[in-house]
Amino acid sequence: MMTLAVQLLGGLGLFVAGMNMMSRGIEKVAGNRLRSILKAFTKTRLLGLFVGLFFTAMIQSSSAATVMVVGFVNSGLMQLSEACGIILGANIGTTVTAMLVAFKLSAVAPLFVFAGAAMSGYVKTPVIRKSGEIVLGFGVLFMGITMMSEAMTALHEMPGVIELLARFTNPLLGVLLGLVITSVVQSSSVTVGILVVMGAQGLIGLDICMFVILGCNIGACMPALLSALGETKNAMRAALIHFLFNVFGTVLMFVLLLLFSPQIEEIICFFSGHAADSGTLGRQIAWAHLLFKTFQVAVLYPFMDLIIRLTYVLVPGEDEKGGEPGFALQYIGGSLPNPTVAMYLAVQEMERMARMAFSNLNTALECLISGDTHAVAGVFEVERYIDYLDEQISGYLVKINQNTLPIHDAELISAYFHVVSDIERIGDHAEDIAELSAQLSENGISMSEESVSELREMMGLVNRILEGALHMFVTGESENMQEISDVENMIDHMERSLQTRHIARLSEGRCSAQAGIYFSDVVSGLERVGDHAVNIAFSVMEAKHGTYHV
């Protein structure tokens, strides 16, 4: 008996480890692309449904998909109506694992293990090495299934076990069992996978398995609910959408099964292509999982707006704003979500920080040109906020870097540290110009009209390169790469030209020596801002080659 228990637990461990290995491998290889798909193609609920289905089928975890959605909603990057579609699709996509388990691939599992081990252990190319983890996980998963199947075959020789399972017919107990097990393992795929293996060995009937599957649906909501604790109210509402959908769907199917169980079993057998007593019960359980989920989505889809409204009843009100306006994080903070989501949110926060620094630079220059110093205090205050963001974002990136990241994200993380630093330095230049503006006012010095015209012209080029650089960094698109290089050359040329004209004005007595010093400092500072902009623009590209300009 002890040997049998060890074999069962060992097989279960391999099954869970293989599934997790596959999921992590897929995220490492294609995590950033999947993240982009999840965010970009959710403008309509129906499209979001298909995206959620595809995404969850790829990573084989509805829990991971819904936790990711909660992260997007928590940051304000996704509306509840958009999240709703993905959550519906995730409920169908999670059935893929059970369908894979239902196909008897155990005979070739060792080949997958060998191929995966060879790819991940001996190939230096990162993508192939990480893809090897996917293949290895696939093989380990089916070897685990083989071990569990062999152990469960031995259970036929234990009358006590067979009698106990034969008495397991209470529908409510079945739902409760599925809920508890799935809540503990935090994966409905694992629970249904075990049911498929037990059904394939004839240890449990389709009639009770259908109720256990319903409990799995509710248990699968626990990871998203836990991830939403302590987050924004919208994040909690997103998790509740998943929970309420599965509760209502479970109640609906529970009633239908009590009333029409024989007819539903016939439908399942029709789709699986086998009669109920043909020895292929495992495949029928997998089909039951898929059909239940699809039916629930089809029936409840028209009522999702009502479910969203119900979440506002259960979670009323809006989030309270922080005590000090501006000194708060908008996209990051709180618990660290899935690293794939965390990288995306970090970029959003960095973009926000950059736009604040760009605006502050323009404000500071306008103070200097106009001689109006009323806004100088505001420039200093915004600079304090930029320093705050620098510290918070850098700390957030450190936390992300402590996790296993997708290949593309691992290449980018060090570049992101540099980008945050470049943005902070641009903020420092704004502060420097604001200080010069205050000094000019105190000393009663004003810029000549010619100097003002030249500074405005140079600032126009600086704004142009800042916007282009930020766009290139956030989107990763390189179509304006040549334009950025050209503008940088123009700024460098203008800096030299303006310094030459400045010396000429001094020689001709058309500019005071004190004003000339300030003018020279500002021109040099704007030229360095252009250099920081180029660093930001090329950070993604340079990260892939292991180089970075400082």
C-alpha positions as CSV (number, residue, x, y, z in Angstrom):
1,M,0.0,0.0,0.0
2,M,2.9,2.4,0.9
3,T,4.6,1.6,-2.4
4,L,1.3,2.4,-4.3
5,A,0.9,5.7,-2.4
6,V,4.4,6.7,-3.2
7,Q,3.9,5.9,-6.9
8,L,0.7,7.9,-7.0
9,L,2.3,10.9,-5.4
10,G,5.3,10.6,-7.6
11,G,3.2,10.5,-10.7
12,L,1.2,13.4,-9.5
13,G,4.4,15.4,-8.8
14,L,5.7,14.7,-12.3
15,F,2.4,15.7,-13.9
16,V,2.3,19.0,-12.0
17,A,6.0,19.7,-12.6
18,G,5.7,18.9,-16.3
19,M,2.7,21.2,-16.7
20,N,4.4,24.0,-14.8
21,M,7.6,23.5,-16.9
22,M,5.6,23.7,-20.1
23,S,3.8,26.9,-18.9
24,R,7.1,28.6,-17.8
25,G,8.8,27.6,-21.0
26,I,6.1,29.0,-23.2
27,E,6.2,32.3,-21.2
28,K,10.0,32.5,-21.5
29,V,9.9,32.0,-25.3
30,A,6.8,34.0,-26.2
31,G,5.7,35.7,-23.0
32,N,6.2,39.3,-24.4
33,R,4.3,38.5,-27.6
34,L,1.5,36.9,-25.7
35,R,1.3,39.9,-23.4
36,S,1.1,42.2,-26.4
37,I,-1.7,40.1,-27.9
38,L,-3.6,40.1,-24.6
39,K,-3.4,43.9,-24.3
40,A,-3.8,44.9,-27.9
41,F,-6.7,42.7,-29.2
42,T,-9.3,43.2,-26.5
43,K,-11.2,46.2,-27.8
44,T,-14.4,44.1,-28.2
45,R,-15.6,41.4,-25.8
46,L,-16.0,38.8,-28.5
47,L,-12.4,39.4,-29.8
48,G,-11.2,39.3,-26.2
49,L,-12.9,36.0,-25.7
50,F,-10.9,34.4,-28.6
51,V,-7.7,36.1,-27.3
52,G,-8.3,34.7,-23.8
53,L,-9.0,31.3,-25.3
54,F,-5.8,31.3,-27.3
55,F,-3.7,32.8,-24.6
56,T,-4.9,30.3,-21.9
57,A,-4.5,27.3,-24.3
58,M,-0.9,28.4,-24.9
59,I,0.1,28.8,-21.3
60,Q,-2.3,26.0,-20.1
61,S,-3.5,28.0,-17.1
62,S,-6.7,30.0,-16.7
63,S,-5.4,31.0,-13.3
64,A,-2.3,32.7,-14.8
65,A,-4.4,34.3,-17.5
66,T,-6.9,35.8,-15.0
67,V,-4.2,36.9,-12.6
68,M,-2.6,38.7,-15.5
69,V,-5.9,40.4,-16.4
70,V,-6.3,41.5,-12.8
71,G,-2.9,43.1,-13.0
72,F,-3.9,45.0,-16.2
73,V,-7.2,46.2,-14.6
74,N,-5.4,47.1,-11.4
75,S,-3.1,49.4,-13.3
76,G,-5.9,51.0,-15.3
77,L,-4.6,49.7,-18.6
78,M,-7.7,47.5,-19.2
79,Q,-11.3,48.2,-18.6
80,L,-13.6,45.7,-16.9
81,S,-15.6,45.3,-20.2
82,E,-12.4,44.3,-21.9
83,A,-11.2,42.0,-19.2
84,C,-14.6,40.3,-19.3
85,G,-14.0,38.8,-22.7
86,I,-10.6,37.5,-21.8
87,I,-11.9,35.8,-18.7
88,L,-14.6,34.1,-20.7
89,G,-12.1,32.8,-23.2
90,A,-9.7,31.7,-20.4
91,N,-12.5,29.4,-19.1
92,I,-12.6,27.5,-22.4
93,G,-8.8,27.6,-23.0
94,T,-8.1,25.8,-19.7
95,T,-9.8,22.6,-21.1
96,V,-6.8,22.0,-23.4
97,T,-4.7,20.3,-20.8
98,A,-7.4,17.7,-20.0
99,M,-7.8,17.0,-23.8
100,L,-4.1,16.4,-24.1
101,V,-4.1,14.1,-21.1
102,A,-7.0,12.1,-22.7
103,F,-4.8,11.2,-25.6
104,K,-2.6,8.3,-24.8
105,L,0.9,9.6,-25.6
106,S,2.6,7.8,-22.7
107,A,4.5,5.5,-25.1
108,V,6.3,8.4,-26.7
109,A,6.8,10.5,-23.5
110,P,10.4,9.3,-23.0
111,L,11.3,10.6,-26.5
112,F,10.0,14.0,-25.5
113,V,12.0,13.9,-22.3
114,F,15.1,13.0,-24.2
115,A,14.6,15.6,-26.9
116,G,13.7,18.3,-24.4
117,A,16.7,17.5,-22.2
118,A,19.0,17.6,-25.2
119,M,17.6,21.0,-26.4
120,S,17.7,22.6,-23.0
121,G,21.0,21.2,-21.8
122,Y,23.3,21.2,-24.9
123,V,22.0,23.9,-27.3
124,K,23.4,27.4,-26.7
125,T,20.7,29.3,-28.6
126,P,18.4,30.8,-25.9
127,V,15.1,30.3,-27.9
128,I,15.9,26.7,-28.6
129,R,17.1,26.1,-25.1
130,K,13.9,27.5,-23.6
131,S,11.8,25.6,-26.2
132,G,13.5,22.5,-24.9
133,E,11.9,23.2,-21.5
134,I,8.5,23.1,-23.2
135,V,9.3,19.8,-24.9
136,L,10.8,18.4,-21.7
137,G,7.8,19.5,-19.7
138,F,5.5,17.8,-22.2
139,G,7.3,14.5,-21.7
140,V,7.5,14.8,-18.0
141,L,3.8,15.5,-17.8
142,F,2.9,12.2,-19.7
143,M,5.4,10.2,-17.7
144,G,3.6,11.4,-14.6
145,I,0.3,10.3,-16.1
146,T,1.9,6.9,-16.9
147,M,3.0,6.5,-13.2
148,M,-0.4,7.4,-11.9
149,S,-2.2,5.1,-14.4
150,E,0.0,2.2,-13.4
151,A,-0.7,2.9,-9.7
152,M,-4.4,3.2,-10.3
153,T,-4.5,-0.1,-12.2
154,A,-3.3,-1.7,-8.9
155,L,-6.3,-0.2,-7.1
156,H,-8.6,-2.6,-8.9
157,E,-7.1,-5.3,-6.7
158,M,-8.3,-3.4,-3.6
159,P,-12.0,-4.1,-2.9
160,G,-12.1,-1.5,-0.1
161,V,-11.0,1.3,-2.5
162,I,-13.4,0.1,-5.2
163,E,-16.3,0.0,-2.8
164,L,-15.4,3.5,-1.4
165,L,-15.3,5.0,-4.9
166,A,-18.6,3.2,-5.8
167,R,-20.3,4.9,-2.9
168,F,-19.1,8.3,-4.1
169,T,-22.3,9.4,-5.8
170,N,-23.4,12.5,-3.9
171,P,-23.5,15.4,-6.4
172,L,-23.0,18.1,-3.8
173,L,-20.0,16.2,-2.3
174,G,-18.6,16.0,-5.8
175,V,-18.8,19.7,-6.3
176,L,-17.3,20.3,-2.9
177,L,-14.4,17.9,-3.6
178,G,-13.6,19.5,-6.9
179,L,-13.7,23.0,-5.3
180,V,-11.4,22.0,-2.4
181,I,-8.8,20.1,-4.4
182,T,-8.6,22.8,-7.1
183,S,-8.3,25.6,-4.4
184,V,-5.4,23.7,-2.9
185,V,-3.5,22.9,-6.1
186,Q,-4.7,26.2,-7.7
187,S,-5.2,24.6,-11.0
188,S,-8.4,23.1,-12.5
189,S,-6.2,21.4,-15.1
190,V,-4.5,19.3,-12.5
191,T,-7.8,18.2,-10.9
192,V,-9.5,17.4,-14.2
193,G,-6.3,15.7,-15.4
194,I,-6.5,13.4,-12.4
195,L,-10.1,12.6,-13.1
196,V,-9.2,11.8,-16.7
197,V,-6.6,9.3,-15.5
198,M,-9.0,7.8,-12.9
199,G,-11.7,7.5,-15.6
200,A,-9.4,5.8,-18.0
201,Q,-8.8,3.2,-15.4
202,G,-12.5,2.7,-14.7
203,L,-12.2,3.9,-11.1
204,I,-14.8,6.6,-11.3
205,G,-17.9,7.2,-13.3
206,L,-18.7,10.0,-15.7
207,D,-21.9,10.8,-13.7
208,I,-19.9,11.9,-10.6
209,C,-17.0,13.3,-12.6
210,M,-19.3,15.9,-14.1
211,F,-20.1,17.3,-10.7
212,V,-16.5,17.3,-9.6
213,I,-15.7,19.3,-12.8
214,L,-18.2,21.9,-11.7
215,G,-16.4,22.3,-8.4
216,C,-13.1,22.7,-10.2
217,N,-14.6,25.7,-12.0
218,I,-15.1,27.6,-8.8
219,G,-11.8,26.4,-7.2
220,A,-9.9,27.8,-10.2
221,C,-11.0,31.3,-9.2
222,M,-9.0,31.4,-6.0
223,P,-5.6,32.5,-7.5
224,A,-7.2,35.6,-9.1
225,L,-9.2,36.4,-6.0
226,L,-6.1,36.2,-3.9
227,S,-4.1,38.3,-6.3
228,A,-6.7,41.0,-6.2
229,L,-6.6,41.4,-2.4
230,G,-5.2,44.7,-1.4
231,E,-5.3,46.0,-5.0
232,T,-7.7,48.5,-6.5
233,K,-11.5,48.0,-6.4
234,N,-11.5,47.4,-10.2
235,A,-9.0,44.7,-9.8
236,M,-11.2,43.0,-7.2
237,R,-14.2,43.4,-9.5
238,A,-12.2,41.7,-12.3
239,A,-11.5,38.8,-10.1
240,L,-15.2,38.7,-9.0
241,I,-16.3,38.6,-12.7
242,H,-14.3,35.3,-13.0
243,F,-15.8,34.0,-9.7
244,L,-19.4,35.0,-10.4
245,F,-19.3,33.6,-13.9
246,N,-18.1,30.2,-12.6
247,V,-20.6,30.2,-9.7
248,F,-23.6,31.0,-12.0
249,G,-22.3,28.5,-14.6
250,T,-21.9,25.8,-11.9
251,V,-25.4,26.4,-10.5
252,L,-26.9,26.3,-14.0
253,M,-25.1,23.0,-15.0
254,F,-25.8,21.5,-11.6
255,V,-29.5,21.9,-12.1
256,L,-29.3,20.6,-15.7
257,L,-27.4,17.6,-14.6
258,L,-29.9,16.7,-11.9
259,L,-32.7,17.0,-14.4
260,F,-31.2,15.7,-17.7
261,S,-28.1,13.7,-16.7
262,P,-28.7,10.8,-19.1
263,Q,-29.3,13.1,-22.1
264,I,-26.1,15.1,-21.2
265,E,-24.1,11.9,-21.0
266,E,-25.4,11.0,-24.5
267,I,-24.3,14.3,-25.9
268,I,-20.8,13.9,-24.3
269,C,-20.5,10.4,-25.8
270,F,-21.6,11.7,-29.2
271,F,-18.8,14.4,-29.2
272,S,-16.2,12.0,-27.8
273,G,-17.2,9.4,-30.4
274,H,-17.4,6.6,-28.0
275,A,-20.2,4.8,-26.0
276,A,-20.3,5.2,-22.3
277,D,-19.1,1.6,-21.6
278,S,-16.4,1.4,-24.3
279,G,-13.4,1.8,-21.9
280,T,-12.6,5.3,-23.0
281,L,-14.1,7.2,-20.1
282,G,-11.1,9.4,-19.7
283,R,-11.7,11.0,-23.1
284,Q,-15.3,11.5,-22.2
285,I,-14.4,13.3,-19.0
286,A,-12.1,15.6,-21.0
287,W,-14.9,16.3,-23.5
288,A,-17.4,17.0,-20.6
289,H,-15.0,19.6,-19.3
290,L,-14.8,21.3,-22.7
291,L,-18.5,21.1,-23.4
292,F,-19.5,22.4,-20.0
293,K,-17.2,25.4,-20.3
294,T,-18.3,26.2,-23.9
295,F,-22.0,25.9,-22.9
296,Q,-21.6,28.2,-19.9
297,V,-19.9,30.8,-22.0
298,A,-22.5,30.7,-24.7
299,V,-25.4,31.0,-22.2
300,L,-23.9,33.6,-19.9
301,Y,-22.2,35.8,-22.6
302,P,-25.3,38.0,-23.1
303,F,-25.6,38.6,-19.3
304,M,-22.0,39.7,-18.7
305,D,-23.0,43.3,-18.4
306,L,-25.3,42.4,-15.5
307,I,-22.5,40.4,-13.9
308,I,-20.2,43.5,-14.2
309,R,-22.9,45.6,-12.5
310,L,-23.2,43.1,-9.7
311,T,-19.5,43.4,-9.0
312,Y,-20.1,47.2,-8.4
313,V,-22.8,46.2,-5.9
314,L,-20.5,43.8,-4.1
315,V,-17.5,46.2,-4.3
316,P,-19.1,49.7,-4.1
317,G,-17.4,53.1,-4.4
318,E,-14.2,54.2,-5.9
319,D,-10.6,54.0,-4.7
320,E,-9.4,56.8,-2.4
321,K,-6.7,59.0,-3.8
322,G,-3.4,59.3,-2.1
323,G,-2.8,62.0,0.5
324,E,-0.4,64.0,-1.7
325,P,-1.3,64.5,-5.4
326,G,1.3,63.3,-7.9
327,F,3.4,61.5,-5.4
328,A,1.9,58.1,-6.2
329,L,2.5,55.3,-8.6
330,Q,-0.2,54.9,-11.3
331,Y,0.7,51.5,-12.9
332,I,3.0,49.7,-10.5
333,G,3.0,49.1,-6.8
334,G,1.5,46.7,-4.3
335,S,2.1,43.0,-5.0
336,L,4.2,42.0,-7.9
337,P,2.0,40.4,-10.6
338,N,3.1,37.9,-13.2
339,P,6.6,39.0,-14.4
340,T,5.3,39.2,-17.9
341,V,2.7,41.7,-16.8
342,A,5.1,43.5,-14.5
343,M,7.5,44.3,-17.4
344,Y,4.6,45.9,-19.3
345,L,3.4,47.9,-16.3
346,A,7.0,49.1,-15.7
347,V,7.2,50.5,-19.2
348,Q,3.9,52.3,-18.7
349,E,5.2,53.9,-15.5
350,M,8.4,54.9,-17.2
351,E,6.5,56.5,-20.0
352,R,4.6,58.5,-17.5
353,M,7.8,59.5,-15.7
354,A,9.3,60.6,-19.0
355,R,6.4,62.7,-20.1
356,M,6.6,64.5,-16.7
357,A,10.3,65.1,-17.2
358,F,9.7,66.4,-20.7
359,S,7.0,68.8,-19.6
360,N,9.1,70.0,-16.7
361,L,12.0,70.8,-19.0
362,N,9.7,72.9,-21.2
363,T,8.3,74.7,-18.2
364,A,11.8,75.5,-16.9
365,L,13.0,76.9,-20.2
366,E,9.8,79.0,-20.5
367,C,10.6,80.5,-17.0
368,L,14.1,81.4,-18.1
369,I,13.0,82.9,-21.5
370,S,10.0,84.9,-20.2
371,G,11.7,85.9,-16.9
372,D,8.5,84.8,-15.0
373,T,9.7,82.8,-12.0
374,H,6.3,82.0,-10.6
375,A,6.4,78.5,-12.0
376,V,10.0,77.7,-10.8
377,A,8.7,76.3,-7.5
378,G,6.5,74.0,-9.4
379,V,9.5,72.8,-11.4
380,F,11.3,71.9,-8.2
381,E,8.3,70.1,-6.9
382,V,7.9,68.0,-10.1
383,E,11.6,67.2,-9.9
384,R,11.0,65.8,-6.4
385,Y,8.3,63.6,-7.8
386,I,10.5,62.4,-10.7
387,D,13.2,61.4,-8.1
388,Y,10.4,59.5,-6.2
389,L,9.5,57.7,-9.4
390,D,13.1,56.9,-10.1
391,E,13.5,55.2,-6.8
392,Q,10.2,53.3,-7.0
393,I,10.6,52.1,-10.5
394,S,14.2,51.0,-9.9
395,G,13.0,49.1,-6.9
396,Y,10.2,47.5,-8.9
397,L,12.7,46.5,-11.7
398,V,14.9,44.8,-9.0
399,K,11.9,42.7,-7.9
400,I,11.1,41.7,-11.4
401,N,14.7,40.7,-12.0
402,Q,14.5,38.3,-9.1
403,N,12.0,36.2,-11.1
404,T,12.5,33.9,-14.0
405,L,11.8,36.1,-17.1
406,P,10.9,35.4,-20.7
407,I,14.0,35.6,-22.9
408,H,13.1,38.9,-24.5
409,D,12.3,40.5,-21.1
410,A,15.6,39.2,-19.6
411,E,17.4,41.1,-22.3
412,L,15.5,44.3,-21.6
413,I,15.6,44.5,-17.8
414,S,19.1,46.0,-17.6
415,A,18.3,48.5,-20.3
416,Y,15.3,49.6,-18.4
417,F,17.5,50.6,-15.4
418,H,19.5,52.8,-17.8
419,V,16.3,54.3,-19.3
420,V,15.0,55.3,-15.8
421,S,18.4,56.9,-15.1
422,D,18.3,58.8,-18.4
423,I,14.8,60.1,-17.7
424,E,15.9,61.2,-14.2
425,R,18.9,63.1,-15.7
426,I,16.6,64.9,-18.0
427,G,14.6,65.9,-15.0
428,D,17.8,67.2,-13.4
429,H,18.5,69.4,-16.5
430,A,15.0,70.9,-16.0
431,E,15.9,71.7,-12.4
432,D,19.2,73.3,-13.5
433,I,17.5,75.5,-16.0
434,A,14.9,76.5,-13.3
435,E,17.7,77.5,-11.0
436,L,19.4,79.6,-13.7
437,S,16.0,81.3,-14.3
438,A,15.8,82.2,-10.6
439,Q,19.3,83.6,-10.7
440,L,18.7,85.7,-13.8
441,S,15.6,87.2,-12.1
442,E,17.5,87.9,-8.8
443,N,20.3,89.6,-10.7
444,G,18.0,91.6,-13.0
445,I,19.5,89.9,-16.1
446,S,17.5,89.2,-19.2
447,M,18.2,87.3,-22.4
448,S,18.5,89.2,-25.7
449,E,15.7,88.6,-28.3
450,E,18.3,86.8,-30.5
451,S,19.2,84.4,-27.6
452,V,15.6,83.7,-26.9
453,S,14.9,82.9,-30.5
454,E,17.8,80.5,-30.7
455,L,16.8,78.7,-27.5
456,R,13.3,78.3,-28.7
457,E,14.6,76.8,-32.0
458,M,16.9,74.4,-30.2
459,M,14.1,73.4,-27.8
460,G,12.0,72.6,-30.8
461,L,14.6,70.1,-31.9
462,V,14.9,68.7,-28.4
463,N,11.2,68.1,-28.1
464,R,11.2,66.4,-31.5
465,I,13.9,63.9,-30.5
466,L,12.3,63.4,-27.0
467,E,8.9,62.4,-28.5
468,G,10.5,60.2,-31.2
469,A,12.8,58.5,-28.6
470,L,9.9,57.8,-26.2
471,H,7.8,56.4,-29.0
472,M,10.6,54.1,-30.1
473,F,11.2,52.9,-26.6
474,V,7.6,52.2,-25.7
475,T,6.6,50.5,-28.9
476,G,9.9,48.9,-29.9
477,E,9.3,50.2,-33.4
478,S,12.4,51.3,-35.3
479,E,11.0,53.1,-38.3
480,N,12.0,56.5,-37.0
481,M,15.5,55.4,-36.0
482,Q,17.2,57.4,-38.8
483,E,15.1,60.5,-38.0
484,I,16.3,60.3,-34.4
485,S,19.9,60.0,-35.5
486,D,19.5,62.9,-37.9
487,V,17.9,65.2,-35.2
488,E,20.7,64.3,-32.8
489,N,23.2,65.5,-35.4
490,M,21.2,68.6,-35.9
491,I,21.2,69.3,-32.2
492,D,25.0,68.7,-31.9
493,H,25.6,71.0,-34.9
494,M,23.2,73.7,-33.5
495,E,25.0,73.6,-30.1
496,R,28.3,74.3,-31.7
497,S,26.8,77.0,-33.9
498,L,25.0,78.7,-31.0
499,Q,28.1,78.7,-28.9
500,T,30.0,80.4,-31.8
501,R,27.3,83.0,-32.3
502,H,27.3,83.6,-28.5
503,I,31.0,84.4,-28.5
504,A,30.5,86.7,-31.4
505,R,27.7,88.6,-29.6
506,L,30.0,88.9,-26.5
507,S,32.8,90.3,-28.7
508,E,30.5,92.8,-30.3
509,G,29.0,93.9,-26.9
510,R,25.5,92.8,-27.9
511,C,25.2,90.5,-24.9
512,S,26.3,90.9,-21.3
513,A,28.9,88.5,-20.0
514,Q,26.6,87.2,-17.2
515,A,23.7,86.5,-19.6
516,G,26.2,84.8,-21.9
517,I,27.3,82.4,-19.2
518,Y,23.7,81.4,-18.5
519,F,23.0,81.0,-22.2
520,S,26.0,78.8,-22.7
521,D,25.0,76.6,-19.8
522,V,21.5,76.1,-21.1
523,V,22.6,75.3,-24.6
524,S,25.1,72.7,-23.3
525,G,22.3,71.2,-21.1
526,L,19.9,70.9,-24.0
527,E,22.5,69.1,-26.0
528,R,23.0,66.6,-23.2
529,V,19.3,66.1,-23.0
530,G,19.4,65.1,-26.7
531,D,22.1,62.5,-25.8
532,H,19.9,61.1,-23.1
533,A,17.0,60.9,-25.6
534,V,19.2,58.9,-28.0
535,N,20.0,56.5,-25.1
536,I,16.3,56.0,-24.5
537,A,15.5,55.5,-28.1
538,F,18.1,52.8,-28.7
539,S,17.9,51.1,-25.3
540,V,15.8,48.2,-26.6
541,M,18.0,47.6,-29.7
542,E,21.2,47.9,-27.8
543,A,20.1,45.5,-25.0
544,K,19.9,42.7,-27.5
545,H,23.5,43.2,-28.5
546,G,24.8,43.8,-24.9
547,T,25.8,47.4,-25.5
548,Y,24.6,50.7,-24.1
549,H,25.7,54.3,-24.6
550,V,26.3,56.3,-21.4
